[in-house]
Amino acid sequence: MFFKVQDVEVAGDYEILVSFMNGEKRRYDVKTLFDKWESFKALSDIKGLFEQVKVDTGGYGISWNDDIDLSCNELYENGESSSSSRAEQGD
């Protein structure tokens, strides 16, 4: 089963907030991939690249360029569950 991505936004220090078509949101820490996959280091080395994240056609993943991408299932299965009212809970 695929958990298709509806939207993605930068959420802080190399973290992204991913909205899925089933209504769920997950926070994913991309920093954990810098040491695991050489290509992901470019996200910290090239100024402004991280902010260029976009949803792939069909929602099957996200990408920054032709070399750096993540599948929708990776984001769903390894992302941390996040609610849209997280900021409101701090008050």
N, C-alpha and C positions, 0 to 999 in steps of 0.2 A: 504494500500500500504506500502511496506517495502522499506526503503532507505538503501540498503545493504552497509556495510562497506568494503572498499577495503584495507585501511591501517590506522594505528594509530601510533602516535609518541608522546613522551613526549615533551611538549612545554614550560616548565617553572615551576613555583611554583604550583605544583599540577594541572596543566592544560595539556590537551592533544589536539593535532590537529588530527582530524579525516577526512580522505579522503573517499568519497563515490563513488560508482560505476557510479553514474550519473555525475561525474566530479566535484561536489561541495566539498568544504572543510569547516569544522566548528570547532571552538575552544570551548572546554567544560571545565568549571571550576569544578573540582572534589571536591574542598574544601567545596563547598556548601552542600555536602552530609555527611560530617563528623558528624554534629550534628543531622542530620535527620535519618541516618541509622548507627547503632552501628558497623556493620561489616566494614564499610568504614574507620573507625578510624585506622584500622590496616595499611592502606596505609601510614599514617604518623608515626605510632608507630614502624613498622618493617622496619629497614633500607634496602633499595634497592628493596622493594616490588613494589613500585609505578612504577619503571622503567621496571618492568617485564610485562607490559600490552601487550596483544596480541589480534589479531582479531580472533573471534570464527569461527569455520568451517561453511562455507556457507555465512559468512558476516552478520549474523543476530544480531551481537553485539560484544562486547569486554569483556575481562575478565582478572583478575589478578590471581585468583585461583578458587577453587570450590565454595567459599563463596561470592566472590566479582565480580560482572559483571554488565554491562549496555546494554540495548537493542539498536539496531540500531535506532529505532524510537525515543527513549529518547534522544540519542545523536543528531539526526537531528533536532528534534523539539525544544530542549532546548539549543542547541549549538549556539554560535554566528558566523554568517557568516564570513568567512575569505578567503582572496584571497592569492594565492601563491606569489604574487608580493608585499605583505605587507611591507617587508623589503626594497624593492626598492623604495617605496613611501616616505621613510624617507629622501632620498637624494635630 
